[in-house]
């Protein structure tokens, strides 16, 4: 049986593994992170101009969809943040 405190086994409210990003859009990820950290906090964690200079969801989504390395960093931050949040509740 899997250890429920193992970050790799963390599941969201619907029972899906967080690390698989099942049913989560890039827009939902970005909105969650902006709500959690704010634009300045996102800029501190992931140094890309779309978070620092006139940040908006629309411009950030455009950049992230065209830039795989930046999208990967945003998705990884989301996974880390959601995993910590879920494990803290247990």
N, C-alpha and C positions, 0 to 999 in steps of 0.2 A: 504494500500500500504506500502511496506517495506521501511524503511529509508535507502537511498543509502549510508549513512555514517556508518551504523551499520556493524562492522567487520564480523559478522556472515553471512551477505548477500553479502560480497565482491565477485565479479565475475571476472574471467580472460577475456582476449580479445575475447575468443570464447563463452563467456556467461555462462560458467560452474562455479559453486560455488568452490572457491579455497579450502575450507575446506574438500571437497569431494575427492580431488586429482584425478579427472576424467581424465583418459588417460595419467597420468604422471607416468613414471617409477621411480624406486628408483635411477637408474643411472642418469636420468634427474634431479632429486631433488638434488643429490649430486653434479653434475656438476654445477648447478645453485648456490648452497651454496658456493662451492669453488670459483667460479667466483665472487661472491658477497663479501664474507668475507675473502677468502684465507684460507689456512690450519691453520695458527696461530690463526686467528679469530674464526674458527670453534672449535679449541681446547679450546679456552677461554670460549666459550659458552656451549660446550658439552665436558666434560672431559672424553674422551676415548682415549686409546693409539693409535688406528689406525689413529687418527688425529694428533698425536704428534710425533710418532716415525716412520721415513721413510714413510710418508703418500703417498698413491697413490689411485686412483679411484678403481683399481681392488682389492687391499687388503681391502679397506674400505667397498666395496660392499660385499665381502665375509663375513666379520665380521657382517655387518648390517643384512644380510639375515639370519644369524644363531642366532642373538641376538635380540629378539623382543623388549626388553626395550630400547635398543639403537636405533633401527629403529624408534620406536615411538617418541623418543626425536628429531631425525633428521627430521621426518615428521612434527612434531609440530613447529620446528624452521622454516621450509620451509613455512608452513601455515602463521605463524606470519609475516615473512619477506615479502612474496608476498602480504598479506593483507595490510600491511603498505604501500607497494609500490603502489598498486592499489588505495587505499584511498587517497594517497598523490597527485595522478594525477587528482583527481576530484575536 
